[in-house]
């Protein structure tokens, strides 16, 4: 076995069964860089790694002001800009992990820029005040409603 190997023997039988066991550090910074797509998924900016990769490939994610590839290694202190819909999140990496945990742990992975958060909240308030762009009616009119429409149009 290698020195940094995380495998261990499981069970007692004539055959050796080897299983991968993750270290008990809960994915905290182990002194190595973490892929950008994995970190964005673990920090809960995206629901899946595939969506994170698609967002990075589309140019919606920047690290230290530069468009990057999804395999870019993140380090503590990197500044990330993530555009999700009309909103832009500006965060600084505090912890590195490849493991997705609960939202409370995900919030500890980064520190959000105060100015960016203020701008995002102001934009959310503006969007809330704007009326919808189209009417969401109840769909197809009933027979009575169709008769009323033809009567209003004067086609009767």
C-alpha positions as a Markdown table, in Angstrom:
| # | Residue | x | y | z |
|---|---|---|---|---|
| 1 | Unk | 0.0 | 0.0 | 0.0 |
| 2 | Unk | 1.1 | 3.5 | -0.7 |
| 3 | Unk | 1.9 | 6.0 | 2.0 |
| 4 | Unk | -1.0 | 8.3 | 1.3 |
| 5 | Unk | -3.4 | 5.5 | 0.5 |
| 6 | Unk | -6.9 | 5.8 | 2.1 |
| 7 | Unk | -7.9 | 2.2 | 1.5 |
| 8 | Unk | -8.3 | -0.3 | 4.3 |
| 9 | Unk | -9.2 | -4.0 | 4.6 |
| 10 | Unk | -12.9 | -4.6 | 5.4 |
| 11 | Unk | -14.1 | -7.8 | 7.0 |
| 12 | Unk | -12.5 | -11.2 | 7.7 |
| 13 | Unk | -12.7 | -13.8 | 4.9 |
| 14 | Unk | -10.3 | -15.8 | 2.8 |
| 15 | Unk | -10.6 | -13.0 | 0.2 |
| 16 | Unk | -9.2 | -9.5 | 0.8 |
| 17 | Unk | -11.8 | -6.9 | 0.3 |
| 18 | Unk | -10.5 | -3.4 | -0.2 |
| 19 | Unk | -12.8 | -0.3 | 0.1 |
| 20 | Unk | -12.1 | 3.3 | -0.4 |
| 21 | Unk | -12.4 | 5.2 | 2.9 |
| 22 | Unk | -12.4 | 8.9 | 3.0 |
| 23 | Unk | -10.2 | 10.6 | 5.6 |
| 24 | Unk | -12.1 | 11.8 | 8.8 |
| 25 | Unk | -11.4 | 15.5 | 8.0 |
| 26 | Unk | -14.8 | 16.0 | 6.4 |
| 27 | Unk | -13.1 | 17.3 | 3.3 |
| 28 | Unk | -11.3 | 20.3 | 4.9 |
| 29 | Unk | -8.2 | 21.9 | 3.4 |
| 30 | Unk | -5.7 | 19.1 | 3.1 |
| 31 | Unk | -3.0 | 21.3 | 1.6 |
| 32 | Unk | -4.0 | 20.6 | -2.0 |
| 33 | Unk | -6.0 | 22.5 | -4.6 |
| 34 | Unk | -9.6 | 21.6 | -5.3 |
| 35 | Unk | -11.2 | 21.6 | -8.7 |
| 36 | Unk | -13.4 | 24.6 | -9.3 |
| 37 | Unk | -16.5 | 22.7 | -10.4 |
| 38 | Unk | -16.3 | 20.4 | -7.3 |
| 39 | Unk | -15.9 | 23.4 | -5.0 |
| 40 | Unk | -18.9 | 25.3 | -6.6 |
| 41 | Unk | -21.0 | 22.1 | -6.2 |
| 42 | Unk | -19.9 | 21.6 | -2.6 |
| 43 | Unk | -20.5 | 25.3 | -1.7 |
| 44 | Unk | -24.1 | 24.8 | -3.1 |
| 45 | Unk | -23.9 | 27.4 | -5.9 |
| 46 | Unk | -25.1 | 24.6 | -8.3 |
| 47 | Unk | -27.2 | 21.6 | -7.6 |
| 48 | Unk | -25.0 | 19.2 | -9.7 |
| 49 | Unk | -21.4 | 19.1 | -10.8 |
| 50 | Unk | -22.6 | 19.0 | -14.4 |
| 51 | Unk | -24.5 | 22.3 | -13.9 |
| 52 | Unk | -21.4 | 23.8 | -12.3 |
| 53 | Unk | -19.2 | 22.7 | -15.3 |
| 54 | Unk | -21.8 | 24.1 | -17.7 |
| 55 | Unk | -21.8 | 27.4 | -15.9 |
| 56 | Unk | -18.0 | 27.6 | -15.9 |
| 57 | Unk | -17.8 | 26.6 | -19.6 |
| 58 | Unk | -20.4 | 29.3 | -20.4 |
| 59 | Unk | -18.1 | 32.0 | -18.8 |
| 60 | Unk | -20.4 | 32.6 | -15.8 |
| 61 | Unk | -17.7 | 32.0 | -13.3 |
| 62 | Unk | -14.4 | 34.0 | -12.9 |
| 63 | Unk | -11.6 | 33.4 | -10.5 |
| 64 | Unk | -9.5 | 36.4 | -9.6 |
| 65 | Unk | -11.1 | 38.3 | -12.4 |
| 66 | Unk | -10.1 | 35.8 | -15.1 |
| 67 | Unk | -12.3 | 33.3 | -17.0 |
| 68 | Unk | -11.1 | 29.8 | -16.2 |
| 69 | Unk | -11.6 | 26.2 | -17.0 |
| 70 | Unk | -13.5 | 23.8 | -14.7 |
| 71 | Unk | -10.4 | 21.9 | -13.8 |
| 72 | Unk | -8.7 | 24.9 | -12.3 |
| 73 | Unk | -7.4 | 24.3 | -8.8 |
| 74 | Unk | -8.8 | 26.7 | -6.2 |
| 75 | Unk | -6.8 | 27.9 | -3.3 |
| 76 | Unk | -7.8 | 29.6 | 0.0 |
| 77 | Unk | -8.0 | 33.4 | -0.7 |
| 78 | Unk | -9.1 | 33.2 | -4.3 |
| 79 | Unk | -11.9 | 35.6 | -5.3 |
| 80 | Unk | -14.8 | 34.0 | -7.3 |
| 81 | Unk | -17.5 | 35.8 | -9.3 |
| 82 | Unk | -20.5 | 33.6 | -10.0 |
| 83 | Unk | -23.4 | 34.8 | -12.2 |
| 84 | Unk | -26.6 | 33.0 | -11.5 |
| 85 | Unk | -29.5 | 34.4 | -13.5 |
| 86 | Unk | -29.6 | 38.2 | -13.0 |
| 87 | Unk | -27.6 | 38.0 | -9.8 |
| 88 | Unk | -23.8 | 38.0 | -9.3 |
| 89 | Unk | -22.2 | 36.5 | -6.2 |
| 90 | Unk | -18.7 | 37.7 | -5.3 |
| 91 | Unk | -17.1 | 35.5 | -2.7 |
| 92 | Unk | -13.7 | 34.8 | -1.2 |
| 93 | Unk | -12.7 | 31.1 | -0.6 |
| 94 | Unk | -12.1 | 30.4 | 3.1 |
| 95 | Unk | -12.1 | 26.6 | 3.1 |
| 96 | Unk | -11.5 | 23.9 | 0.4 |
| 97 | Unk | -13.6 | 20.8 | 0.2 |
| 98 | Unk | -14.8 | 18.3 | -2.4 |
| 99 | Unk | -17.6 | 17.0 | -0.2 |
| 100 | Unk | -21.1 | 18.4 | -0.4 |
| 101 | Unk | -22.6 | 19.0 | 3.1 |
| 102 | Unk | -25.5 | 20.8 | 4.6 |
| 103 | Unk | -26.1 | 24.4 | 3.8 |
| 104 | Unk | -24.7 | 25.5 | 7.2 |
| 105 | Unk | -21.3 | 23.9 | 6.3 |
| 106 | Unk | -21.4 | 25.2 | 2.8 |
| 107 | Unk | -21.8 | 28.8 | 4.0 |
| 108 | Unk | -18.5 | 28.3 | 6.0 |
| 109 | Unk | -16.6 | 27.6 | 2.7 |
| 110 | Unk | -16.7 | 31.2 | 1.6 |
| 111 | Unk | -17.0 | 34.8 | 2.7 |
| 112 | Unk | -19.3 | 37.0 | 0.6 |
| 113 | Unk | -18.3 | 40.5 | -0.4 |
| 114 | Unk | -20.5 | 43.0 | 1.5 |
| 115 | Unk | -20.8 | 45.4 | -1.5 |
| 116 | Unk | -21.8 | 42.5 | -3.8 |
| 117 | Unk | -24.4 | 41.3 | -1.4 |
| 118 | Unk | -25.9 | 44.8 | -1.1 |
| 119 | Unk | -26.1 | 45.2 | -4.8 |
| 120 | Unk | -27.7 | 41.7 | -5.2 |
| 121 | Unk | -30.3 | 42.4 | -2.5 |
| 122 | Unk | -31.1 | 45.8 | -4.2 |
| 123 | Unk | -31.5 | 44.1 | -7.6 |
| 124 | Unk | -33.8 | 41.4 | -6.0 |
| 125 | Unk | -36.0 | 44.2 | -4.5 |
| 126 | Unk | -36.2 | 45.9 | -7.9 |
| 127 | Unk | -37.2 | 42.6 | -9.7 |
| 128 | Unk | -39.8 | 42.0 | -7.1 |
| 129 | Unk | -41.5 | 45.4 | -7.8 |
| 130 | Unk | -41.6 | 44.9 | -11.6 |
| 131 | Unk | -44.9 | 43.4 | -12.8 |
| 132 | Unk | -44.8 | 40.2 | -14.8 |
| 133 | Unk | -44.1 | 40.6 | -18.5 |
| 134 | Unk | -47.2 | 38.6 | -19.6 |
| 135 | Unk | -50.6 | 37.6 | -18.2 |
| 136 | Unk | -50.8 | 34.1 | -16.8 |
| 137 | Unk | -54.4 | 33.4 | -17.4 |
| 138 | Unk | -56.2 | 30.2 | -16.5 |
| 139 | Unk | -55.7 | 28.7 | -20.0 |
| 140 | Unk | -58.4 | 27.8 | -22.5 |
| 141 | Unk | -61.7 | 29.7 | -22.0 |
| 142 | Unk | -64.8 | 27.9 | -21.1 |
| 143 | Unk | -67.8 | 27.6 | -23.4 |
| 144 | Unk | -69.6 | 30.5 | -21.6 |
| 145 | Unk | -66.4 | 32.6 | -21.8 |
| 146 | Unk | -66.1 | 31.9 | -25.5 |
| 147 | Unk | -69.7 | 33.0 | -26.1 |
| 148 | Unk | -69.0 | 36.2 | -24.1 |
| 149 | Unk | -65.9 | 36.9 | -26.2 |
| 150 | Unk | -67.8 | 36.5 | -29.5 |
| 151 | Unk | -70.5 | 38.8 | -28.1 |
| 152 | Unk | -67.9 | 41.5 | -27.1 |
| 153 | Unk | -66.3 | 41.3 | -30.5 |
| 154 | Unk | -69.6 | 41.8 | -32.2 |
| 155 | Unk | -69.4 | 38.6 | -34.2 |
| 156 | Unk | -72.8 | 37.5 | -33.0 |
